[in-house]
């Protein structure tokens, strides 16, 4: 049995009261509850306040480039599909800089868990607008107000093929832990969009804001109903935020569908290919 | 026999590439040496494709410019290629389609009529033409039959016979109507060794498999694309994961993820895709994640001339990536060196835990050479994987009861730290794109920063002492004129040297393969003040000349440069002296 202490790295450097604190706690608690130890899990961090968790959680990890955590995570999974692979990223990181990777990772149903810290702002670069910022949002980079409408990550993931789409709120730790655990347990691409106030640079999407506008999906919410899920995902557009697993179905993962893994032996453990003669003869 | 050349031209989409390669293979199986190359525009149908093959019973290294046998699948071919013909050249064409008044030997083969008689499709013109060409040069039809059989094996006997019948028709037509022109240039040689016909991309693909590369990621981009399709076609056998990702940024980051997790990984691209990868190359440098990057150049800037050739990315390859980190750039000069240097690249990237670029260009990547099969087997089978300080069996230091932080970036004398496969019990570590401490944690402190920079830089010192190769020298050590070049110009320069020697001019030639970094002292010693050095490069900036000056202080004033999208020709070098 592992303990939270085993996963605890350096003391975090987040602002007091930042939503990253409970998310960090929830991730560690979820890993402990699932029986993992730091030597049996791979985490890929993006770059941003969320990615800074790299130093605060012990694991085999990559602190990637901004936006590129998902392809790194996919590569790790392809090399060793027995290891659980988690990407810890931010909204600007995953939906902006890495947006293309995000939608293609959904399409592939790669068996990775993507935990997005969605604070609707760029924190680490001190307060510019994000792809998730509300229309009209005034920030250092949009002093006249944001012109674009915010991205809807849930609907994007759902429509591009993600097999697990969930939303959680950093203000509800117990619920967040449960959702993260279920996301990691899910076989296939899982997204948890974690609503998180940035107390320093986002004066709009505050704790108060989310307390008033989030609600938990009822216990009898049908998780495999695509149309219902889409309806729920689109509620984000109306600033009404469902919390919980909006959509979940079982489908073959990317690596399940590769004939190379029909023997279930991870790439890293396979025997070296020996029949070079046949390939050489192709050129005769 | 003399060295001869054939050129097969026609509209894009009519199987020119397949036909040309079949001729190269017939020649190689008959015991002849070949060099081939294809010119084609960046489109799928229409436009002009031309496949040229130079063959000889003696070893050859370059294309012959003049065309001895021209196969015209349309009139356009004749008009575009006629300036390469001489009075003894034979032209195979359909006299019902067009005619010409010129002093060349006409071999009229009624392609259209034969197609109608055999109820074939227009695209079978090329098979008739190939049969006709083969008859004219005295080739063995059985060998072509074998090749057609191998090509259509999966489609069954009927398809095989059907396709063979077109080759036979062309062959027999020439036998019956032009017997007086038939020579025995391609007569099957009695003492022949088994040969392979390999393009540079084929060589890279074979060597990647032999090197135990287990993940190859790529986004299609000419002229690297055939590596992607070749490795993909083998994956059910080799078990390699071949991933065509959404863009080149995903390509390299997938490969880096897999490499971090412990499998040998590579990516392939051309200049534009390479540009997208550059930030991630820097990431690989600081995080010390091995990666082989196959960069097959074409003329830039931007989309440039996609299906043509240039050595315009050398300096970009050497300096790609922000910040300072070691990188190794290797450039094979031909298909054989591509085998050797690709194998070496996988070892070097594992050993030095830093990016290694294998630099090619369209001419090398898509052109073919015949190689002795024994030689290829020798290179591939004698190779043994060396993964350097990757500890596959845990680590020498025993784990404590609780997993602890592994010193992934431990400061060492040679600059290289031990690497563990993630999942190894008792430890954990992070590969960090930020500057970091020995244990991988992020740092902004002055001393550990400097220690890590010094550590990474020491990899180059180790490399120069352990793995750097000086250029190969060809020709006479006494020669006053010495060519300096790299990459695919090699074969052309060797041929030019031979021709110049026949004219009484002996020359030397330094062929560089280990382009970056260069060993300042060792390279300087190669150059003496009383010789005449001439750079030969397929670009307009003399990029290797600049690199040489920067890295070693050696300045080469005289230059032969070509940058019109065509490879350096023997005439470019020969003409320099007249």
Interface residues (C-beta under 8 A of the other chain):
Chain A: X6 X9 X10 X37 X38 X39 X40 X42 X44 X47 X52 X54 X55 X58 X59 X60 X61 X62 X63 X64 X65 X68 X70 X71 X72 X73 X74 X75 X76 X77 X78 X79 X80 X82 X83 X100 X101 X104 X258 X259 X260 X267 X268 X270 X272 X273 X275 X276 X277 X278 X279 X280 X283 X284
Chain B: X25 X28 X29 X194 X195 X196 X197 X198 X202 X206 X209 X210 X212 X214 X215 X217 X234 X235 X236 X237 X238 X239 X240 X241 X243 X245 X246 X247 X249 X250 X251 X253 X254 X255 X256 X257 X258 X259 X260 X261 X262 X263 X265 X279 X280 X283 X287 X373 X376 X377 X380 X381 X385 X402 X403 X405 X421 X422 X423 X424 X425 X426 X427 X428 X429 X430 X431 X432 X433 X434 X440 X441 X442
